[in-house]
Amino acid sequence: MANLKHFRLLSFDVYGTLIDYESGILSALQPLLAANNRTDIPRLQLLETYHEFEVKQQKETPEMPYSQLLATIHKQVAAKLGLAPPSEDESQAFGNSVGSWPAFPDTVDALRRLAKHYKLLVLSNIDRSSFALTNSGPLQGFPFDLVITAQDVGSYKPDPRNFEYMLKAVKENFDIGKDQVLQTAQSQFHDHHPARAMGLKSVWIVRPGAIMGNREKEIYDWRFDTLGDMADALEAELIVS
């Protein structure tokens, strides 16, 4: 089996891998819960309900920018949870919350370390405006080599079109082939299963305790709890060589 050091580019999922997506969603749902005086709905139920409607909407409207998609499903999540319908302004605030979702504590340092060896690419189910807010805020302006959003592709992962688009762009921009790309992500559903179907190797960044995107069958070539752990492993390989 190849070592981490033998690859040339990391294709990153962002929300769930670099950004603490679940904490961000839960925080953004708090105004809705507070307006209904509800503190009794478990974290698992909130996240599973959100994920259900997110995936459904992404399939139905693959061209819809993610911030608009969030605003759209806000009302659906409220209804499923038995809450009073939110106002248009409240739903729009939910849609605009992405830029405030926090990075995991290890993310930025790990990106800087990994960038010494790899090209770093974003392949995210996001719109460009929302990602720009994330990148300028929680990701501290990190200079990715290429950013590909669902808005660019016109579909959301796990659609194979997103991975085909990425591989074409990687070849055109960096002359890097599929065998030198590592899909690096938390979500089994959005990333690892479709990456394997495309013939890509992948690194599972587990983010212990994560709920959304898990699958009974876990697919990966390398597994680390955090991105910092992956950077540690790469540096250990490079020292040996």
Accessible surface in RSA format (square Angstrom, percent):
REM  Atomic radii and reference values for relative SASA: ProtOr
REM  Chains: A
REM  Algorithm: Lee & Richards
REM  Probe-radius: 1.40
REM  Slices: 20
REM RES _ NUM      All-atoms   Total-Side   Main-Chain    Non-polar    All polar
REM                ABS   REL    ABS   REL    ABS   REL    ABS   REL    ABS   REL
RES MET A   1   163.70  84.8  77.71  51.4  85.99 204.7  56.96  48.4 106.74 141.4
RES ALA A   2    43.97  40.4  27.16  41.9  16.81  38.2  33.37  47.0  10.60  28.1
RES ASN A   3    58.68  40.5  58.37  56.4   0.31   0.8   0.66   1.6  58.02  56.1
RES LEU A   4     1.32   0.7   1.32   0.9   0.00   0.0   1.32   0.9   0.00   0.0
RES LYS A   5    47.73  23.3  36.88  22.6  10.85  25.8  18.21  16.4  29.52  31.4
RES HIS A   6   102.73  56.1  80.27  55.8  22.46  57.4  64.27  66.2  38.46  44.8
RES PHE A   7     8.83   4.4   6.59   4.1   2.24   5.8   6.59   4.0   2.24   6.4
RES ARG A   8   103.22  43.3  99.86  50.9   3.36   8.0  33.46  45.7  69.76  42.3
RES LEU A   9     0.05   0.0   0.05   0.0   0.00   0.0   0.05   0.0   0.00   0.0
RES LEU A  10     0.00   0.0   0.00   0.0   0.00   0.0   0.00   0.0   0.00   0.0
RES SER A  11     0.00   0.0   0.00   0.0   0.00   0.0   0.00   0.0   0.00   0.0
RES PHE A  12     0.00   0.0   0.00   0.0   0.00   0.0   0.00   0.0   0.00   0.0
RES ASP A  13    11.00   7.7  11.00  10.9   0.00   0.0   0.03   0.1  10.96  10.9
RES VAL A  14     0.00   0.0   0.00   0.0   0.00   0.0   0.00   0.0   0.00   0.0
RES TYR A  15    20.97   9.8  11.89   6.8   9.07  23.6  11.89   8.9   9.07  11.2
RES GLY A  16     8.60  10.6   0.00   N/A   8.60  10.6   7.52  20.6   1.08   2.4
RES THR A  17     0.00   0.0   0.00   0.0   0.00   0.0   0.00   0.0   0.00   0.0
RES LEU A  18     0.00   0.0   0.00   0.0   0.00   0.0   0.00   0.0   0.00   0.0
RES ILE A  19     0.05   0.0   0.05   0.0   0.00   0.0   0.05   0.0   0.00   0.0
RES ASP A  20    32.47  22.7  32.47  32.3   0.00   0.0   1.60   3.8  30.87  30.8
RES TYR A  21    20.69   9.7  20.19  11.5   0.50   1.3  17.62  13.2   3.07   3.8
RES GLU A  22    11.79   6.8  11.22   8.5   0.57   1.4   8.69  16.8   3.09   2.5
RES SER A  23    47.52  40.2  42.05  56.1   5.47  12.6  19.77  42.1  27.75  38.9
RES GLY A  24     1.46   1.8   0.00   N/A   1.46   1.8   0.98   2.7   0.48   1.1
RES ILE A  25     0.00   0.0   0.00   0.0   0.00   0.0   0.00   0.0   0.00   0.0
RES LEU A  26    26.97  15.0  26.82  19.2   0.15   0.4  26.97  18.9   0.00   0.0
RES SER A  27    72.80  61.5  62.36  83.2  10.43  24.0  28.44  60.6  44.36  62.1
RES ALA A  28    17.86  16.4   1.47   2.3  16.40  37.3  12.07  17.0   5.79  15.3
RES LEU A  29     1.03   0.6   1.03   0.7   0.00   0.0   1.03   0.7   0.00   0.0
RES GLN A  30    90.14  50.4  89.91  65.7   0.23   0.5  41.26  87.8  48.87  37.1
RES PRO A  31    88.80  64.7  76.25  69.5  12.55  45.6  83.92  69.3   4.88  30.3
RES LEU A  32     9.37   5.2   3.85   2.8   5.52  13.9   8.50   6.0   0.87   2.3
RES LEU A  33    10.26   5.7  10.26   7.3   0.00   0.0  10.26   7.2   0.00   0.0
RES ALA A  34    69.59  64.0  50.15  77.4  19.44  44.2  58.93  83.0  10.66  28.2
RES ALA A  35    73.98  68.0  33.10  51.1  40.89  93.0  46.25  65.1  27.73  73.5
RES ASN A  36    35.56  24.5  16.36  15.8  19.20  46.2   9.24  22.2  26.33  25.4
RES ASN A  37   136.26  94.0 107.22 103.6  29.05  69.9  33.01  79.4 103.25  99.8
RES ARG A  38    75.06  31.5  71.05  36.2   4.00   9.5  25.24  34.5  49.82  30.2
RES THR A  39   143.91 102.4 104.98 106.4  38.93  92.8  81.67 109.7  62.24  94.1
RES ASP A  40    98.63  69.1  70.06  69.7  28.57  67.5  49.72 117.0  48.91  48.8
RES ILE A  41    17.73  10.1   3.52   2.6  14.21  34.3   4.76   3.4  12.97  35.2
RES PRO A  42    77.78  56.7  66.72  60.8  11.06  40.2  77.78  64.2   0.00   0.0
RES ARG A  43   106.80  44.8  97.39  49.6   9.41  22.4  53.01  72.4  53.79  32.6
RES LEU A  44    90.74  50.5  88.66  63.4   2.08   5.2  88.66  62.3   2.08   5.6
RES GLN A  45    82.69  46.2  78.50  57.4   4.20  10.0  27.61  58.8  55.09  41.8
RES LEU A  46     7.91   4.4   7.91   5.7   0.00   0.0   7.91   5.6   0.00   0.0
RES LEU A  47     0.00   0.0   0.00   0.0   0.00   0.0   0.00   0.0   0.00   0.0
RES GLU A  48    93.06  53.4  85.91  65.0   7.15  17.0  29.65  57.3  63.42  51.8
RES THR A  49    10.23   7.3   8.34   8.5   1.89   4.5   1.64   2.2   8.59  13.0
RES TYR A  50     0.00   0.0   0.00   0.0   0.00   0.0   0.00   0.0   0.00   0.0
RES HIS A  51    26.66  14.6  26.66  18.5   0.00   0.0  25.79  26.6   0.87   1.0
RES GLU A  52    80.57  46.3  67.93  51.4  12.65  30.1  40.44  78.2  40.13  32.8
RES PHE A  53    26.91  13.5  26.82  16.6   0.10   0.2  26.82  16.3   0.10   0.3
RES GLU A  54     3.97   2.3   3.97   3.0   0.00   0.0   0.18   0.4   3.79   3.1
RES VAL A  55    22.71  14.9  22.58  20.4   0.14   0.3  22.63  19.7   0.08   0.2
RES LYS A  56   104.08  50.8  99.55  61.1   4.52  10.8  73.77  66.4  30.31  32.3
RES GLN A  57    13.81   7.7  13.59   9.9   0.22   0.5   0.23   0.5  13.58  10.3
RES GLN A  58    10.02   5.6   7.32   5.3   2.70   6.4   4.12   8.8   5.90   4.5
RES LYS A  59   153.76  75.0 125.87  77.2  27.89  66.4  82.63  74.4  71.13  75.8
RES GLU A  60   101.87  58.5  70.00  53.0  31.87  75.9  41.06  79.4  60.80  49.6
RES THR A  61    28.82  20.5  28.70  29.1   0.12   0.3  28.82  38.7   0.00   0.0
RES PRO A  62    38.35  27.9  36.65  33.4   1.70   6.2  36.65  30.3   1.70  10.6
RES GLU A  63   117.93  67.7 101.29  76.6  16.64  39.6  65.76 127.2  52.17  42.6
RES MET A  64    27.88  14.4  23.05  15.3   4.83  11.5  26.08  22.2   1.80   2.4
RES PRO A  65    41.72  30.4  39.98  36.4   1.73   6.3  41.72  34.4   0.00   0.0
RES TYR A  66     5.73   2.7   5.32   3.0   0.41   1.1   4.36   3.3   1.37   1.7
RES SER A  67    24.47  20.7  24.47  32.7   0.00   0.0   4.79  10.2  19.68  27.6
RES GLN A  68    92.85  51.9  90.03  65.8   2.82   6.7  29.57  62.9  63.28  48.0
RES LEU A  69     0.00   0.0   0.00   0.0   0.00   0.0   0.00   0.0   0.00   0.0
RES LEU A  70     0.00   0.0   0.00   0.0   0.00   0.0   0.00   0.0   0.00   0.0
RES ALA A  71    11.37  10.5  11.08  17.1   0.29   0.7  11.37  16.0   0.00   0.0
RES THR A  72    45.54  32.4  36.44  36.9   9.10  21.7  31.40  42.2  14.14  21.4
RES ILE A  73     0.00   0.0   0.00   0.0   0.00   0.0   0.00   0.0   0.00   0.0
RES HIS A  74     5.71   3.1   5.71   4.0   0.00   0.0   3.76   3.9   1.95   2.3
RES LYS A  75    72.11  35.2  67.60  41.5   4.52  10.8  57.08  51.4  15.03  16.0
RES GLN A  76    55.59  31.1  49.75  36.4   5.84  13.9  29.95  63.7  25.65  19.5
RES VAL A  77     0.00   0.0   0.00   0.0   0.00   0.0   0.00   0.0   0.00   0.0
RES ALA A  78     0.22   0.2   0.22   0.3   0.00   0.0   0.22   0.3   0.00   0.0
RES ALA A  79    73.77  67.8  50.55  78.0  23.22  52.8  56.95  80.2  16.82  44.6
RES LYS A  80   114.25  55.7  84.41  51.8  29.84  71.0  72.62  65.4  41.63  44.3
RES LEU A  81    13.12   7.3   0.90   0.6  12.22  30.7   3.81   2.7   9.31  25.1
RES GLY A  82    63.98  78.9   0.00   N/A  63.98  78.9  36.15  99.2  27.83  62.3
RES LEU A  83    12.61   7.0   1.29   0.9  11.32  28.5   3.23   2.3   9.38  25.2
RES ALA A  84    60.16  55.3  49.22  76.0  10.94  24.9  55.66  78.4   4.50  11.9
RES PRO A  85   121.69  88.7  98.62  89.9  23.07  83.9 100.88  83.3  20.81 129.4
RES PRO A  86    10.54   7.7   0.34   0.3  10.19  37.1   1.89   1.6   8.65  53.7
RES SER A  87    57.36  48.5  44.32  59.1  13.04  30.0  51.43 109.5   5.93   8.3
RES GLU A  88   124.25  71.3 117.62  89.0   6.63  15.8  64.78 125.3  59.47  48.6
RES ASP A  89   117.64  82.4 110.64 110.1   7.00  16.5  31.16  73.3  86.48  86.2
RES GLU A  90    84.94  48.8  77.82  58.9   7.12  17.0  34.49  66.7  50.45  41.2
RES SER A  91     1.25   1.1   1.25   1.7   0.00   0.0   1.25   2.7   0.00   0.0
RES GLN A  92    84.81  47.4  84.30  61.6   0.51   1.2  36.71  78.1  48.09  36.5
RES ALA A  93    62.99  57.9  49.71  76.7  13.28  30.2  56.13  79.0   6.86  18.2
RES PHE A  94     5.63   2.8   1.44   0.9   4.19  10.9   4.99   3.0   0.65   1.9
RES GLY A  95     0.09   0.1   0.00   N/A   0.09   0.1   0.00   0.0   0.09   0.2
RES ASN A  96    90.82  62.6  70.27  67.9  20.55  49.5  27.91  67.2  62.91  60.8
RES SER A  97    18.12  15.3  11.35  15.2   6.77  15.6  18.12  38.6   0.00   0.0
RES VAL A  98     1.37   0.9   1.22   1.1   0.15   0.4   1.22   1.1   0.15   0.4
RES GLY A  99    16.45  20.3   0.00   N/A  16.45  20.3   7.71  21.2   8.74  19.6
RES SER A 100    89.10  75.3  59.01  78.8  30.09  69.3  53.50 113.9  35.60  49.9
RES TRP A 101     2.83   1.1   2.49   1.2   0.33   0.8   2.83   1.5   0.00   0.0
RES PRO A 102    62.54  45.6  57.91  52.8   4.63  16.8  62.54  51.6   0.00   0.0
RES ALA A 103    25.09  23.1   8.22  12.7  16.86  38.4   8.22  11.6  16.86  44.7
RES PHE A 104    33.97  17.0  30.53  18.9   3.44   8.9  30.98  18.8   2.99   8.5
RES PRO A 105   138.48 100.9  99.10  90.3  39.38 143.2 111.21  91.8  27.26 169.4
RES ASP A 106    32.97  23.1  24.92  24.8   8.05  19.0  29.38  69.2   3.59   3.6
RES THR A 107     0.00   0.0   0.00   0.0   0.00   0.0   0.00   0.0   0.00   0.0
RES VAL A 108    12.99   8.5  12.34  11.2   0.64   1.6  12.34  10.7   0.64   1.7
RES ASP A 109    79.11  55.4  76.69  76.3   2.42   5.7  26.68  62.8  52.43  52.3
RES ALA A 110     0.45   0.4   0.33   0.5   0.12   0.3   0.33   0.5   0.12   0.3
RES LEU A 111     0.00   0.0   0.00   0.0   0.00   0.0   0.00   0.0   0.00   0.0
RES ARG A 112   126.05  52.9 119.74  61.0   6.32  15.0  45.21  61.8  80.84  49.0
RES ARG A 113    49.27  20.7  44.91  22.9   4.36  10.4  20.42  27.9  28.85  17.5
RES LEU A 114     0.28   0.2   0.21   0.1   0.08   0.2   0.28   0.2   0.00   0.0
RES ALA A 115    44.71  41.1  24.18  37.3  20.53  46.7  24.49  34.5  20.22  53.6
RES LYS A 116   176.69  86.2 133.92  82.2  42.76 101.8  93.97  84.6  82.72  88.1
RES HIS A 117    61.26  33.5  36.55  25.4  24.71  63.2  29.40  30.3  31.86  37.1
RES TYR A 118     7.99   3.7   0.00   0.0   7.99  20.8   2.90   2.2   5.09   6.3
RES LYS A 119    87.11  42.5  85.31  52.3   1.80   4.3  39.58  35.6  47.53  50.6
RES LEU A 120     0.73   0.4   0.69   0.5   0.04   0.1   0.73   0.5   0.00   0.0
RES LEU A 121     0.04   0.0   0.04   0.0   0.00   0.0   0.04   0.0   0.00   0.0
RES VAL A 122     0.00   0.0   0.00   0.0   0.00   0.0   0.00   0.0   0.00   0.0
RES LEU A 123     1.55   0.9   1.55   1.1   0.00   0.0   1.55   1.1   0.00   0.0
RES SER A 124     1.99   1.7   0.40   0.5   1.59   3.7   0.43   0.9   1.56   2.2
RES ASN A 125    19.15  13.2  15.48  15.0   3.67   8.8  13.09  31.5   6.06   5.9
RES ILE A 126     0.81   0.5   0.05   0.0   0.76   1.8   0.14   0.1   0.67   1.8
RES ASP A 127     5.27   3.7   5.17   5.1   0.10   0.2   1.71   4.0   3.56   3.5
RES ARG A 128   117.42  49.3 112.69  57.4   4.73  11.3  50.59  69.1  66.84  40.5
RES SER A 129    83.32  70.4  75.07 100.2   8.25  19.0  39.97  85.1  43.34  60.7
RES SER A 130     7.23   6.1   6.71   9.0   0.52   1.2   0.69   1.5   6.54   9.2
RES PHE A 131     9.66   4.8   9.66   6.0   0.00   0.0   9.66   5.9   0.00   0.0
RES ALA A 132    55.97  51.5  47.76  73.7   8.20  18.7  53.26  75.0   2.71   7.2
RES LEU A 133   101.61  56.6  97.97  70.1   3.64   9.2  98.11  68.9   3.50   9.4
RES THR A 134     0.00   0.0   0.00   0.0   0.00   0.0   0.00   0.0   0.00   0.0
RES ASN A 135    29.70  20.5  29.70  28.7   0.00   0.0   3.13   7.5  26.57  25.7
RES SER A 136    84.47  71.4  54.98  73.4  29.49  67.9  45.13  96.1  39.34  55.1
RES GLY A 137    38.46  47.4   0.00   N/A  38.46  47.4  29.27  80.3   9.19  20.6
RES PRO A 138    29.29  21.3  12.90  11.8  16.39  59.6  25.55  21.1   3.74  23.2
RES LEU A 139     0.08   0.0   0.00   0.0   0.08   0.2   0.00   0.0   0.08   0.2
RES GLN A 140   114.12  63.8  84.69  61.9  29.43  70.1  33.89  72.1  80.23  60.8
RES GLY A 141    44.83  55.3   0.00   N/A  44.83  55.3  23.46  64.4  21.37  47.9
RES PHE A 142    12.12   6.1   7.99   4.9   4.13  10.7  11.60   7.0   0.52   1.5
RES PRO A 143   108.04  78.7  87.76  80.0  20.28  73.7  98.06  81.0   9.98  62.0
RES PHE A 144    25.35  12.7   0.88   0.5  24.47  63.7   0.88   0.5  24.47  70.0
RES ASP A 145    62.43  43.7  35.53  35.4  26.90  63.6   6.80  16.0  55.63  55.5
RES LEU A 146    42.22  23.5  37.87  27.1   4.35  10.9  42.22  29.6   0.00   0.0
RES VAL A 147    26.57  17.5  21.89  19.8   4.68  11.3  21.89  19.0   4.68  12.7
RES ILE A 148     4.40   2.5   4.38   3.3   0.02   0.0   4.38   3.2   0.02   0.1
RES THR A 149     0.61   0.4   0.00   0.0   0.61   1.5   0.61   0.8   0.00   0.0
RES ALA A 150     2.08   1.9   1.35   2.1   0.72   1.6   1.64   2.3   0.44   1.2
RES GLN A 151    90.01  50.3  65.25  47.7  24.75  58.9  25.82  55.0  64.19  48.7
RES ASP A 152    50.46  35.3  21.83  21.7  28.62  67.7  12.45  29.3  38.01  37.9
RES VAL A 153    28.30  18.6   3.06   2.8  25.24  60.8   3.29   2.9  25.01  67.8
RES GLY A 154    27.68  34.1   0.00   N/A  27.68  34.1  20.69  56.8   6.99  15.7
RES SER A 155     0.89   0.8   0.89   1.2   0.00   0.0   0.74   1.6   0.14   0.2
RES TYR A 156    11.22   5.2   4.73   2.7   6.50  16.9   3.28   2.5   7.94   9.8
RES LYS A 157     1.71   0.8   1.15   0.7   0.55   1.3   1.15   1.0   0.55   0.6
RES PRO A 158    43.51  31.7  38.32  34.9   5.19  18.9  38.42  31.7   5.09  31.7
RES ASP A 159    37.45  26.2  29.61  29.5   7.85  18.6  12.99  30.6  24.46  24.4
RES PRO A 160    71.33  52.0  71.33  65.0   0.00   0.0  71.33  58.9   0.00   0.0
RES ARG A 161   121.78  51.1 119.69  61.0   2.09   5.0  53.69  73.4  68.09  41.3
RES ASN A 162     1.57   1.1   1.57   1.5   0.00   0.0   0.00   0.0   1.57   1.5
RES PHE A 163     0.00   0.0   0.00   0.0   0.00   0.0   0.00   0.0   0.00   0.0
RES GLU A 164    87.92  50.5  80.51  60.9   7.42  17.7  31.24  60.4  56.69  46.3
RES TYR A 165    94.20  44.0  85.99  48.9   8.21  21.4  58.86  44.2  35.34  43.6
RES MET A 166     0.00   0.0   0.00   0.0   0.00   0.0   0.00   0.0   0.00   0.0
RES LEU A 167    28.49  15.9  24.25  17.4   4.24  10.7  24.68  17.3   3.82  10.3
RES LYS A 168   132.31  64.5 124.44  76.4   7.87  18.7  97.77  88.0  34.54  36.8
RES ALA A 169    13.64  12.5  11.81  18.2   1.84   4.2  13.36  18.8   0.29   0.8
RES VAL A 170     0.18   0.1   0.18   0.2   0.00   0.0   0.18   0.2   0.00   0.0
RES LYS A 171   110.41  53.9 104.95  64.4   5.46  13.0  71.86  64.7  38.55  41.1
RES GLU A 172   119.33  68.5  80.57  61.0  38.76  92.3  44.62  86.3  74.72  61.0
RES ASN A 173    85.27  58.8  52.40  50.6  32.87  79.2   7.37  17.7  77.90  75.3
RES PHE A 174    38.79  19.4  22.47  13.9  16.32  42.5  30.71  18.6   8.09  23.1
RES ASP A 175    97.87  68.6  89.23  88.8   8.63  20.4  31.18  73.4  66.69  66.5
RES ILE A 176     2.14   1.2   0.74   0.5   1.41   3.4   0.74   0.5   1.41   3.8
RES GLY A 177    21.63  26.7   0.00   N/A  21.63  26.7  19.17  52.6   2.46   5.5
RES LYS A 178    95.31  46.5  85.02  52.2  10.29  24.5  44.65  40.2  50.65  54.0
RES ASP A 179   116.61  81.7  93.71  93.3  22.90  54.2  49.10 115.6  67.52  67.3
RES GLN A 180    51.66  28.9  51.66  37.8   0.00   0.0   8.85  18.8  42.81  32.5
RES VAL A 181     0.31   0.2   0.00   0.0   0.31   0.7   0.00   0.0   0.31   0.8
RES LEU A 182     0.00   0.0   0.00   0.0   0.00   0.0   0.00   0.0   0.00   0.0
RES GLN A 183     0.00   0.0   0.00   0.0   0.00   0.0   0.00   0.0   0.00   0.0
RES THR A 184     0.00   0.0   0.00   0.0   0.00   0.0   0.00   0.0   0.00   0.0
RES ALA A 185     0.00   0.0   0.00   0.0   0.00   0.0   0.00   0.0   0.00   0.0
RES GLN A 186     7.31   4.1   7.31   5.3   0.00   0.0   0.23   0.5   7.08   5.4
RES SER A 187     8.02   6.8   8.02  10.7   0.00   0.0   8.02  17.1   0.00   0.0
RES GLN A 188     1.06   0.6   1.06   0.8   0.00   0.0   1.06   2.3   0.00   0.0
RES PHE A 189    32.79  16.4  30.19  18.7   2.60   6.8  31.27  19.0   1.52   4.3
RES HIS A 190    17.12   9.4  17.12  11.9   0.00   0.0  10.89  11.2   6.23   7.2
RES ASP A 191     0.02   0.0   0.02   0.0   0.00   0.0   0.00   0.0   0.02   0.0
RES HIS A 192     0.20   0.1   0.00   0.0   0.20   0.5   0.00   0.0   0.20   0.2
RES HIS A 193    53.76  29.4  47.71  33.2   6.05  15.5  27.22  28.1  26.54  30.9
RES PRO A 194    14.40  10.5   7.81   7.1   6.59  24.0  14.00  11.6   0.40   2.5
RES ALA A 195     0.00   0.0   0.00   0.0   0.00   0.0   0.00   0.0   0.00   0.0
RES ARG A 196   106.77  44.8  97.75  49.8   9.02  21.5  46.87  64.1  59.90  36.3
RES ALA A 197    91.76  84.4  48.04  74.1  43.72  99.5  60.23  84.8  31.53  83.5
RES MET A 198    36.59  18.9  30.03  19.9   6.56  15.6  20.75  17.6  15.84  21.0
RES GLY A 199    51.60  63.6   0.00   N/A  51.60  63.6  30.20  82.9  21.39  47.9
RES LEU A 200     3.57   2.0   0.00   0.0   3.57   9.0   0.88   0.6   2.69   7.2
RES LYS A 201    92.62  45.2  91.90  56.4   0.72   1.7  46.79  42.1  45.83  48.8
RES SER A 202     1.70   1.4   1.70   2.3   0.00   0.0   0.69   1.5   1.02   1.4
RES VAL A 203     0.00   0.0   0.00   0.0   0.00   0.0   0.00   0.0   0.00   0.0
RES TRP A 204    10.88   4.4  10.88   5.3   0.00   0.0  10.88   5.8   0.00   0.0
RES ILE A 205     0.00   0.0   0.00   0.0   0.00   0.0   0.00   0.0   0.00   0.0
RES VAL A 206    18.64  12.3  17.16  15.5   1.49   3.6  17.16  14.9   1.49   4.0
RES ARG A 207    10.89   4.6   7.82   4.0   3.07   7.3   6.85   9.4   4.05   2.5
RES PRO A 208    90.43  65.9  60.66  55.3  29.77 108.2  64.10  52.9  26.32 163.6
RES GLY A 209    58.87  72.6   0.00   N/A  58.87  72.6  42.05 115.4  16.82  37.7
RES ALA A 210    24.52  22.5   9.27  14.3  15.25  34.7  12.27  17.3  12.25  32.4
RES ILE A 211    38.92  22.1  29.20  21.8   9.72  23.4  30.61  22.0   8.31  22.5
RES MET A 212     7.13   3.7   1.91   1.3   5.22  12.4   4.28   3.6   2.86   3.8
RES GLY A 213     2.41   3.0   0.00   N/A   2.41   3.0   0.47   1.3   1.94   4.3
RES ASN A 214    63.74  44.0  54.28  52.5   9.46  22.8  27.59  66.4  36.15  34.9
RES ARG A 215    96.63  40.6  85.60  43.6  11.03  26.3  35.91  49.1  60.72  36.8
RES GLU A 216   183.22 105.2 145.22 109.9  38.00  90.5  68.72 132.9 114.50  93.5
RES LYS A 217   142.68  69.6 134.92  82.8   7.76  18.5  87.22  78.5  55.46  59.1
RES GLU A 218    89.74  51.5  65.05  49.2  24.69  58.8  10.38  20.1  79.37  64.8
RES ILE A 219    17.51  10.0  14.69  10.9   2.82   6.8  17.51  12.6   0.00   0.0
RES TYR A 220    79.10  36.9  60.97  34.7  18.13  47.2  27.23  20.5  51.87  63.9
RES ASP A 221    30.47  21.3  13.49  13.4  16.99  40.2   3.17   7.5  27.31  27.2
RES TRP A 222    37.00  14.8  32.76  15.9   4.24  10.0  23.07  12.3  13.94  22.6
RES ARG A 223   113.94  47.8  90.75  46.3  23.19  55.2  22.86  31.2  91.07  55.2
RES PHE A 224    34.02  17.0  28.85  17.9   5.17  13.5  34.02  20.6   0.00   0.0
RES ASP A 225    65.72  46.0  62.14  61.9   3.58   8.5   8.32  19.6  57.40  57.2
RES THR A 226    38.94  27.7  38.94  39.5   0.00   0.0  34.89  46.9   4.05   6.1
RES LEU A 227     0.00   0.0   0.00   0.0   0.00   0.0   0.00   0.0   0.00   0.0
RES GLY A 228    10.05  12.4   0.00   N/A  10.05  12.4   9.96  27.3   0.09   0.2
RES ASP A 229    57.34  40.2  53.70  53.4   3.64   8.6  12.24  28.8  45.10  45.0
RES MET A 230     0.00   0.0   0.00   0.0   0.00   0.0   0.00   0.0   0.00   0.0
RES ALA A 231     0.57   0.5   0.38   0.6   0.19   0.4   0.56   0.8   0.01   0.0
RES ASP A 232    76.49  53.6  69.71  69.4   6.78  16.0  26.83  63.1  49.66  49.5
RES ALA A 233    28.31  26.0  19.17  29.6   9.14  20.8  27.08  38.1   1.23   3.2
RES LEU A 234     2.23   1.2   2.23   1.6   0.00   0.0   2.23   1.6   0.00   0.0
RES GLU A 235    60.88  35.0  59.86  45.3   1.02   2.4  31.55  61.0  29.33  23.9
RES ALA A 236    53.55  49.2  48.94  75.5   4.61  10.5  52.16  73.5   1.39   3.7
RES GLU A 237    36.95  21.2  32.49  24.6   4.46  10.6  25.36  49.0  11.60   9.5
RES LEU A 238    71.20  39.7  57.32  41.0  13.88  34.9  57.67  40.5  13.53  36.4
RES ILE A 239   147.07  83.7 119.98  89.4  27.09  65.3 126.90  91.4  20.17  54.7
RES VAL A 240   132.17  87.0 100.45  90.9  31.72  76.4 107.18  93.1  25.00  67.8
RES SER A 241    94.49  79.8  28.41  37.9  66.08 152.2  39.54  84.2  54.95  77.0
END  Absolute sums over single chains surface
CHAIN  1 A    10558.8       8299.5       2259.4       5845.7       4713.1
END  Absolute sums over all chains
TOTAL         10558.8       8299.5       2259.4       5845.7       4713.1
